[in-house]
Amino acid sequence: MAGHDHNHPKAHDDDHGHSGHDHGGHEDDDHGHASAGGGHAGHAHAPASFGKAFAIGTTLNAAYVAAQVFYGLAAHSVALLADAVHNLGDVLGLVMAWAAMVLAKRGPTQTRTYGWGRSTILASLANAMVLLLGCGGIAIEALQRFGHPQPVAGGIVMWVAAAGILINGVTAWMFMSGRKDDLNIKGAFLHMASDAAVSAGVVITGLLIQFTGWLWLDPVTSLLIVAVIIIGTWSLLRESVNLAMDVVPGGIELPKVEAALLALPGVIEVHDLHVWALSTTETALTAHLIQGGTGDGVGLIAQATAEVRKRFKIGHSTFQVETAESADACGLRPADVV
């Protein structure tokens, strides 16, 4: 018997929303299989402000890049122009995360049967890579300045950097509430938070150097900021790679899922159990359940679907119910078979 819970999210507006549809169960007397489907787990992926957060954040940061270019040319500051290029990469990162969020709301097609949800995983992975590459560039520049100290540009550069603290800080704050539930949003948050930290470092270091004359403070502060960003970004990179490789999403323990299914009435064995991410917010599961006796397969599927949705927030589940006799012929029964 096979069952499938596959309602797909449909966006109601630019921010978030779901509308589900149910698929009724049916019996197939010729092959001894039954299938039943239930509604999709309708949990909110992000606050309603995230669509606006991307729009506001992208606009503010694009305007900030333009201001950096203008004042960098006016102040003849290569450092400010270099930071403008760095921030332009962050704008592209925001756009990429925003585009992935929009794509994830598109429904499935005949060629993309799971829709575009995986794009959010790719966006978070790309954002992690961009952040780490940016850290590498800052670290190289900082190390070079140990050998060739350079005076930090005053006044105008620090004022522009101070504006960066405000703009990046506000943008990061708009994404803060979703960073724990959505890896794509976490990538956007880390991008903006790291930029705010870099800008703060520029302002504080500039002030300290003006008072002390210690030029080595500039590269030291840069390396400290790089270390903080790498520590924060490493988890984003690791989680993104894991989801891209179909690792069980964080927060879900496979033995507990198996135990929950084994605890269902009539289930004597679970095999071919797989759990993976459809996107940074949606999780899928497939499993074969061996049922002892002559129980109600359709009812068991409905119970299993409800159980994994309630306990593990798995909204897209597929179950195949087998008898003890038919399970012996199942080629997917050995644990080492995929």
C-alpha positions in Angstrom: 0.0 0.0 0.0 1.3 3.4 -0.8 0.3 6.8 0.5 1.3 10.3 -0.4 0.8 13.6 1.4 1.6 16.1 -1.3 -0.1 19.4 -1.0 2.2 22.1 -2.4 2.3 25.6 -1.0 0.7 28.3 -3.1 1.5 31.9 -2.4 -1.4 34.2 -1.6 0.6 37.4 -1.9 4.2 38.6 -2.2 5.1 37.6 1.4 3.9 34.1 2.3 1.0 31.7 2.5 -0.3 28.3 1.7 -3.5 26.8 0.2 -3.8 23.1 0.4 -5.9 20.5 -1.4 -6.5 16.9 -0.3 -6.2 13.7 -2.3 -8.7 11.1 -1.4 -7.6 7.5 -0.7 -8.4 4.7 -3.1 -8.1 0.9 -3.1 -6.5 -1.1 -5.9 -7.8 -4.6 -5.5 -5.8 -6.0 -8.4 -2.4 -5.3 -6.8 -3.2 -5.2 -3.1 -2.0 -1.6 -2.7 -3.9 1.3 -1.2 -3.1 5.0 -1.2 -4.3 7.9 0.8 -3.2 11.5 1.0 -3.6 14.3 3.5 -3.3 18.0 3.6 0.0 19.7 3.5 1.5 20.9 6.7 0.5 24.6 6.7 3.1 26.3 8.8 4.3 29.8 8.2 7.8 30.0 6.7 8.5 33.6 7.4 6.9 36.7 8.8 4.7 38.7 6.3 7.4 41.4 6.2 10.1 39.3 4.4 9.0 40.3 0.9 9.1 43.9 2.0 12.4 43.3 3.9 14.1 42.1 0.7 12.8 45.1 -1.2 13.7 47.7 1.4 17.1 46.0 2.2 18.1 45.8 -1.5 17.1 49.4 -2.2 18.9 50.8 0.9 22.1 48.8 0.1 22.1 49.7 -3.6 21.8 53.4 -2.6 24.6 53.0 -0.1 26.9 51.5 -2.7 26.2 54.5 -5.0 27.0 56.8 -2.1 30.2 55.0 -1.4 31.3 55.3 -5.0 30.5 59.1 -5.0 32.2 59.9 -1.8 35.1 57.5 -2.5 35.8 59.4 -5.7 35.4 62.7 -3.9 37.7 61.8 -1.1 40.1 59.9 -3.3 39.7 56.9 -1.0 40.6 53.6 -2.6 39.4 51.8 0.6 35.9 53.3 0.3 35.7 52.3 -3.4 36.9 48.8 -2.5 34.2 48.5 0.2 31.7 49.7 -2.4 32.6 46.7 -4.6 32.3 44.4 -1.5 28.8 45.8 -0.7 27.8 45.5 -4.3 28.4 41.7 -3.9 26.1 41.9 -0.8 23.4 43.5 -2.9 23.6 40.7 -5.4 23.4 38.2 -2.5 20.2 39.9 -1.3 18.8 39.8 -4.8 19.7 36.1 -5.1 18.1 35.2 -1.8 15.0 37.2 -2.7 14.7 35.5 -6.1 15.1 32.1 -4.5 12.3 32.9 -2.1 10.0 34.0 -5.0 10.9 30.9 -7.0 10.2 28.6 -4.1 6.5 29.7 -4.1 6.0 28.5 -7.7 4.1 25.2 -8.1 5.5 22.0 -9.5 5.5 21.3 -13.2 5.9 18.1 -15.3 9.7 18.6 -15.5 10.1 20.1 -12.0 7.9 17.8 -10.0 9.0 19.3 -6.6 8.8 22.9 -7.9 11.6 25.4 -7.3 12.1 25.0 -3.5 15.6 23.7 -3.9 16.6 27.1 -5.2 16.6 28.4 -1.6 19.2 25.8 -0.7 21.4 26.9 -3.6 21.0 30.6 -2.7 22.0 30.0 0.9 25.0 27.9 -0.3 26.0 30.7 -2.7 25.7 33.3 0.0 27.9 31.3 2.3 30.6 31.1 -0.4 30.4 34.8 -1.2 30.8 35.6 2.5 33.8 33.4 2.9 35.4 34.7 -0.3 34.9 38.3 1.0 36.5 37.3 4.3 39.5 36.0 2.3 39.9 39.3 0.5 39.7 41.3 3.7 42.2 39.0 5.4 44.7 39.3 2.5 44.4 43.1 2.5 44.9 43.2 6.3 48.0 41.0 6.2 49.5 43.2 3.5 49.0 46.2 5.7 51.1 44.8 8.5 54.1 45.1 6.1 53.0 48.4 4.6 50.9 50.4 7.1 48.7 53.0 5.6 47.0 55.9 7.3 43.2 55.4 7.6 41.3 58.1 5.8 39.5 60.3 8.3 36.3 62.2 8.5 34.4 61.5 5.4 35.3 57.8 5.3 34.2 57.2 8.9 30.9 59.1 8.4 30.1 56.9 5.3 31.0 53.8 7.4 28.8 55.0 10.2 25.9 55.2 7.6 26.8 51.6 6.7 26.3 50.5 10.3 22.8 52.0 10.3 21.7 50.7 6.8 23.2 47.2 7.3 22.0 47.0 10.9 18.4 47.9 10.0 18.5 45.4 7.1 19.8 42.6 9.3 17.2 43.4 12.0 14.4 42.9 9.4 15.7 39.4 8.7 16.5 38.5 12.3 13.2 36.8 13.1 13.6 34.2 10.3 17.2 33.3 10.6 16.5 30.2 12.8 13.7 28.7 10.6 15.0 29.4 7.1 18.6 28.9 6.0 18.0 31.3 3.0 16.9 34.1 5.4 19.9 33.2 7.6 22.2 33.8 4.7 20.7 37.3 4.1 20.9 38.1 7.8 24.5 37.1 8.1 25.4 39.1 5.0 23.9 42.3 6.5 25.1 41.6 10.1 28.7 41.0 8.9 28.7 44.2 6.9 27.4 46.2 9.9 30.3 44.7 11.9 32.9 45.6 9.3 31.5 49.2 9.1 31.6 49.4 12.9 35.2 48.2 12.9 36.1 50.9 10.4 34.6 53.7 12.5 36.1 52.4 15.9 39.5 51.7 14.4 39.6 55.1 12.7 38.8 56.9 15.9 41.4 54.9 17.9 44.1 55.5 15.3 43.4 59.3 15.3 44.0 59.3 19.1 46.9 56.9 19.3 48.5 56.9 15.9 48.8 53.1 16.0 48.4 52.1 12.4 48.6 48.4 13.2 45.1 48.6 14.8 43.6 48.7 11.3 44.7 45.2 10.1 44.3 43.7 13.6 40.7 44.8 13.8 40.1 43.6 10.2 41.4 40.1 11.1 39.3 40.0 14.3 36.2 40.9 12.3 37.0 38.2 9.7 37.3 35.6 12.4 33.9 36.5 13.8 32.3 36.4 10.3 33.9 33.0 9.5 32.6 31.5 12.8 29.1 32.7 12.0 29.2 31.7 8.3 30.7 28.3 8.8 27.4 26.9 10.2 25.6 28.4 7.2 28.0 26.7 4.8 27.8 23.4 6.6 24.0 23.4 6.7 23.7 24.5 3.1 26.0 21.7 1.9 24.2 19.2 4.0 20.8 20.1 2.6 22.2 20.1 -0.9 23.4 16.6 -0.3 20.0 15.4 1.1 21.3 15.0 4.6 18.5 14.8 7.2 17.6 18.4 8.1 18.7 19.7 11.4 16.3 19.2 14.3 15.1 15.9 12.9 16.6 12.6 14.3 16.0 9.6 12.1 15.9 7.1 14.9 13.1 9.1 16.6 11.2 9.2 13.3 11.6 5.5 12.9 10.5 4.9 16.6 7.4 7.1 16.1 6.4 5.1 13.0 7.0 1.7 14.8 4.8 2.9 17.6 1.8 3.2 15.3 -0.8 0.4 15.7 0.0 -2.7 13.7 3.4 -1.6 12.4 6.0 -4.3 13.0 8.9 -3.0 10.9 10.0 0.2 9.1 12.5 0.1 6.2 13.6 2.3 3.3 13.1 5.4 5.5 14.4 8.6 3.9 14.1 12.2 5.1 15.4 15.1 3.1 14.9 18.8 2.5 12.8 20.0 -0.4 13.8 23.6 0.4 15.1 25.5 3.4 11.7 25.3 5.0 10.0 22.1 3.6 10.9 18.5 4.5 10.0 15.3 2.7 9.8 11.7 3.9 9.4 8.3 2.3 9.1 4.9 4.1 7.9 1.4 3.8 5.7 0.2 6.7 5.2 -3.5 7.4 1.8 -4.1 8.9 1.1 -7.2 11.0 -2.2 -8.9 10.5 -4.9 -7.5 8.2 -5.2 -4.0 9.4 -6.6 -0.9 7.5 -3.7 0.2 5.3 -5.4 3.5 4.3 -6.1 4.3 8.0 -2.5 3.5 8.9 -1.2 5.9 6.1 -3.4 8.6 7.5 -2.1 8.1 11.0 1.5 8.0 9.8 1.0 11.2 7.8 -0.5 13.0 10.7 2.2 11.7 13.1 5.2 12.9 11.2 3.5 16.2 10.4 2.7 16.9 14.1 5.9 15.7 15.7 8.6 16.5 13.1 6.9 19.2 10.9 7.3 16.9 7.8 4.6 18.1 5.5 5.4 16.0 2.4 5.3 12.3 3.3 4.9 9.1 1.2 4.3 5.7 2.7 4.1 2.2 1.3 2.4 -0.4 3.4 3.4 -4.0 3.1 2.4 -7.3 4.7 5.1 -9.5 6.3 4.8 -11.9 3.3 5.1 -9.2 0.6 8.0 -7.4 2.4 10.2 -10.5 1.8 10.1 -9.6 -1.9 10.8 -5.9 -1.4 14.2 -5.1 -3.0 14.5 -2.0 -0.8 14.3 -3.8 2.5 18.0 -4.1 3.3 19.2 -1.1 5.2 22.2 -0.6 2.9 20.1 -0.3 -0.2 19.1 3.1 -1.5 
